[in-house]
Amino acid sequence: MKVICSIWWGEIWGFFNGKKRPIETKVIDHELITISWKKSPKVLFIPTASWDNKSYISNFTNYYTSLGCDVNTLLLHNKLIDPITLKKKVFSADIIYVWGGNTLKMLNLWKKVWLISLLQQAHKKWIIFAGISAGGICWFHGGMSDSRKFSDKDTGFIIVKGLDFVPLYFCPHFDRDVKRKEILPEFIKRTNKKRIVLEDGTAFLVRWKRWRIVKSKPEARACLGFHHKDEVIYQALEVTDFQSLSKLSRSYPLFI
């Protein structure tokens, strides 16, 4: 396992709907660039989960270019991309950054175009995998997703299986989505699996089978959620130095 950085949310726009907003992910973004060991890293932006939204592409490209990155975009919706071009885009990247949206549809489309297979191969190389929301869930064993709500707002949450680069489940949106917070304990009890739970402005960084938390907002929380003695526990993860991932993912509860 090389480097995975799963982020939950933060504005990167600077300007949004005509109003100036602070960029909320600067600390995390600079961390990604620093660990790439490149002065001008090549970033492959994959906005599949947001249906290749042009606004997201433009804003991300402008922002990461301002950080000194060389940004390329992989478009998959209503596009025919040949395998050679697809492979070249993936393997020439220093950082692969996946945007949020519909996790389930994103992964299904990736499977159809053989992108999942390429990402699994790329995982063996020194390429950084990063993303927010759907772009965070995809690197884990799985995660709690609202993918079906895009077509039917009355449907519930589902568990979506990811690429399993990190042997844990992932839950984004924890402080922003009240319904998700209410339902998460049920999912933890049902699966009896540990979950990395992130609030706005936090990132779970994995490097060589070791992990640490990176924050763009000092007050934001990152937690490990697990089931212990008929109770769901959220243990704060305040670790800023790298720790063993294997200890975090063991079957018995930590910190008890």
Stockholm file with secondary structure:
# STOCKHOLM 1.0

chainA/1-256         MKVICSIWWGEIWGFFNGKKRPIETKVIDHELITISWKKSPKVLFIPTASWDNKSYISNFTNYYTSLGCDVNTLLLHNKLIDPITLKKKVFSADIIYVWGGNTLKMLNLWKKVWLISLLQQAHKKWIIFAGISAGGICWFHGGMSDSRKFSDKDTGFIIVKGLDFVPLYFCPHFDRDVKRKEILPEFIKRTNKKRIVLEDGTAFLVRWKRWRIVKSKPEARACLGFHHKDEVIYQALEVTDFQSLSKLSRSYPLFI
#=GR chainA/1-256 SS CCEEEEEECCCCCSEETTEECCCSCHHHHHHHHHHTTCSSCEEEEECGGGTSCHHHHHHHHHHHHHTTCEEEECCCTTCCCCHHHHHHHHHTCSEEEECCSCHHHHHHHHHHTTHHHHHHHHTTSSCEEEEETHHHHTTEEEEEECGGGGTCTTCCCEEEECCCSEEEEEECCTTTCHHHHHHHHHHHHHHCCCEEEECTTEEEEEETTEEEEEESSTTCCEEEEEEETTEEEEEECCCCSCEEHHHHHSSSCSCC
#=GC SS_cons         CCEEEEEECCCCCSEETTEECCCSCHHHHHHHHHHTTCSSCEEEEECGGGTSCHHHHHHHHHHHHHTTCEEEECCCTTCCCCHHHHHHHHHTCSEEEECCSCHHHHHHHHHHTTHHHHHHHHTTSSCEEEEETHHHHTTEEEEEECGGGGTCTTCCCEEEECCCSEEEEEECCTTTCHHHHHHHHHHHHHHCCCEEEECTTEEEEEETTEEEEEESSTTCCEEEEEEETTEEEEEECCCCSCEEHHHHHSSSCSCC
//
